[in-house]
Amino acid sequence: MAIDAATDQWIPGFVADATNITIPLASLDITQNDANDDVRVFMKRLADVIYDAYEALETADRPDAFRPTRSPSINGTTLKLAFTYGLRYEDVESDGFTLPPADPNAE
């Protein structure tokens, strides 16, 4: 089954117009103060929402061309939980590219 790649299917309430995007605070489970006062809170919740949407898909339905990752670890000094997030995606705006020849003097 093909996935629905529409942004609002991954980030509930997402809306875009010609100049702005809107993401409801409730979609990220944060307050207005969180969103305005600490970019780390906003970015972590946005990354969590995208990761959770991916994880909610049946394994067979998860796209190979887009793969969010989240890796927990413990900071050895502070003993606080830390997360590393990643996004692997194929460029959907490109038709591909041609590798240069191995020998720059070759034709």
Contacts in CASP RR format, 6 or more apart in sequence:
PFRMAT RR
TARGET T0000
AUTHOR 0000-0000-0000
METHOD contacts of the structure
MODEL  1
MAIDAATDQWIPGFVADATNITIPLASLDITQNDANDDVRVFMKRLADVI
YDAYEALETADRPDAFRPTRSPSINGTTLKLAFTYGLRYEDVESDGFTLP
PADPNAE
1 58 0 8 1.000
1 60 0 8 1.000
1 61 0 8 1.000
2 61 0 8 1.000
3 57 0 8 1.000
3 61 0 8 1.000
3 62 0 8 1.000
3 63 0 8 1.000
5 63 0 8 1.000
5 66 0 8 1.000
7 14 0 8 1.000
7 16 0 8 1.000
8 14 0 8 1.000
8 15 0 8 1.000
9 53 0 8 1.000
10 49 0 8 1.000
10 50 0 8 1.000
10 53 0 8 1.000
10 54 0 8 1.000
11 23 0 8 1.000
11 27 0 8 1.000
11 46 0 8 1.000
11 49 0 8 1.000
11 50 0 8 1.000
11 53 0 8 1.000
12 24 0 8 1.000
12 27 0 8 1.000
12 49 0 8 1.000
13 22 0 8 1.000
13 23 0 8 1.000
13 24 0 8 1.000
13 27 0 8 1.000
14 21 0 8 1.000
14 22 0 8 1.000
14 23 0 8 1.000
14 27 0 8 1.000
15 21 0 8 1.000
15 22 0 8 1.000
16 22 0 8 1.000
23 46 0 8 1.000
25 31 0 8 1.000
25 32 0 8 1.000
25 34 0 8 1.000
25 35 0 8 1.000
27 49 0 8 1.000
28 35 0 8 1.000
28 42 0 8 1.000
28 45 0 8 1.000
28 46 0 8 1.000
28 49 0 8 1.000
29 45 0 8 1.000
30 41 0 8 1.000
30 42 0 8 1.000
30 45 0 8 1.000
34 41 0 8 1.000
34 42 0 8 1.000
34 45 0 8 1.000
35 41 0 8 1.000
35 42 0 8 1.000
44 83 0 8 1.000
44 85 0 8 1.000
47 68 0 8 1.000
47 70 0 8 1.000
47 83 0 8 1.000
47 85 0 8 1.000
47 86 0 8 1.000
48 70 0 8 1.000
50 68 0 8 1.000
50 87 0 8 1.000
51 68 0 8 1.000
51 69 0 8 1.000
51 70 0 8 1.000
51 85 0 8 1.000
54 62 0 8 1.000
54 66 0 8 1.000
54 67 0 8 1.000
54 68 0 8 1.000
65 89 0 8 1.000
65 90 0 8 1.000
65 92 0 8 1.000
66 87 0 8 1.000
66 88 0 8 1.000
66 89 0 8 1.000
66 90 0 8 1.000
67 87 0 8 1.000
67 88 0 8 1.000
67 89 0 8 1.000
68 85 0 8 1.000
68 86 0 8 1.000
68 87 0 8 1.000
68 88 0 8 1.000
69 85 0 8 1.000
69 86 0 8 1.000
69 87 0 8 1.000
69 88 0 8 1.000
70 83 0 8 1.000
70 84 0 8 1.000
70 85 0 8 1.000
70 86 0 8 1.000
71 83 0 8 1.000
71 84 0 8 1.000
71 85 0 8 1.000
72 81 0 8 1.000
72 82 0 8 1.000
72 83 0 8 1.000
73 81 0 8 1.000
73 82 0 8 1.000
73 83 0 8 1.000
73 84 0 8 1.000
74 80 0 8 1.000
74 81 0 8 1.000
74 82 0 8 1.000
75 81 0 8 1.000
75 82 0 8 1.000
101 107 0 8 1.000
END
